Amino acid sequence: MAKQYFFLKLNPPRASFTLDMSNEEKIIMQHHVAGQPYVDEGIVLVLGPAFAPRGGFGIARIGVEDEIQLKTVVTNDPANGLNTYEIYPMRASSKFIDNK
C-alpha cells in the first residue's frame, strides 16, 4: 500500500509561546524535539519551527501507512495537549520521497 502524506501544523497555546514558555512548557517542548523516533524511521520527513509575524508554530510533513499510524504519531507526541494540531492531507510531489 502506498504511503499517505500529511502536513501537520502544531499550534502553540498562545502567540507569545516561543518567547515566554514556562519551565514546565520548556521541558515538554524539549521532550517533543528530542523524542522524535519517527524521523529515524522515515515517517517524519520534515519538521521544525516556523517563525511568523503573529507568533511561531511547528510544522511537519509525514508519510504514514494509514490514518491509524497518523493518530499514533500525533497521540504519542509529548507536546500534544499543550499545543493543538491542524492536520491536512498532502500529495507526495517530490521525487526525493519515494526514491531513497
C-alpha positions in Angstrom: 0.0 0.0 0.0 1.3 3.5 -0.9 2.1 5.9 1.9 -0.3 8.7 2.8 1.2 12.1 3.3 0.1 14.8 5.7 1.1 18.4 6.7 0.9 19.0 10.4 0.8 22.4 12.0 1.4 22.5 15.7 -0.4 25.5 17.2 1.0 26.8 20.5 -1.2 27.8 23.3 -0.6 31.5 22.8 1.1 33.7 20.2 4.0 34.6 22.5 4.7 31.0 23.4 8.2 30.8 21.8 9.2 33.9 23.9 7.6 33.2 27.3 7.4 29.5 27.8 7.2 28.4 31.5 9.8 26.0 32.8 7.3 23.2 32.6 6.4 24.1 29.0 10.1 24.1 28.1 10.5 20.6 29.4 7.6 19.4 27.4 8.9 21.0 24.2 12.4 19.5 24.8 10.8 16.1 25.0 8.8 16.9 21.9 12.0 17.7 20.0 14.2 15.0 21.5 11.6 12.3 21.4 11.2 12.1 17.6 11.9 8.4 16.8 9.7 8.9 13.7 12.4 10.9 12.0 14.9 8.0 12.1 12.1 5.6 10.9 11.4 7.8 7.9 7.8 8.7 8.9 8.6 12.3 9.7 10.2 13.8 6.6 10.4 17.4 7.6 9.9 19.1 11.0 10.7 22.3 12.8 9.6 25.7 13.9 8.2 28.3 11.6 8.5 31.9 12.7 5.6 34.1 11.6 4.9 37.7 12.5 1.9 36.8 14.6 3.8 34.1 16.5 5.7 30.9 15.8 4.3 27.4 15.3 5.6 24.0 14.5 5.4 22.2 11.1 5.9 18.6 10.0 5.4 16.6 6.8 4.9 13.0 7.5 4.3 9.8 5.5 2.3 7.0 7.1 0.8 3.7 6.1 -2.8 4.7 7.2 -4.7 7.0 9.5 -4.2 4.7 12.5 -0.5 5.3 12.2 -1.1 9.1 11.8 -3.2 9.1 15.0 -0.4 7.2 16.8 2.2 9.7 15.8 0.1 12.6 17.0 -1.1 10.9 20.2 2.5 10.0 21.2 3.8 13.5 20.8 4.7 14.9 24.2 3.6 18.3 23.1 0.1 17.1 22.1 -2.3 18.6 24.7 -0.1 21.6 25.5 -0.4 22.5 21.8 -3.0 21.6 19.2 -2.7 20.1 15.8 -4.1 21.0 12.4 -3.7 18.1 10.0 -4.0 18.3 6.2 -3.7 15.6 3.6 -1.0 16.2 1.1 0.0 14.7 -2.2 3.6 13.4 -2.5 5.1 15.5 -5.2 8.8 15.4 -4.5 10.9 12.8 -6.4 13.0 12.5 -3.2 10.2 11.0 -1.1 9.8 7.7 -2.9 13.4 7.5 -4.4 15.5 7.0 -1.4 
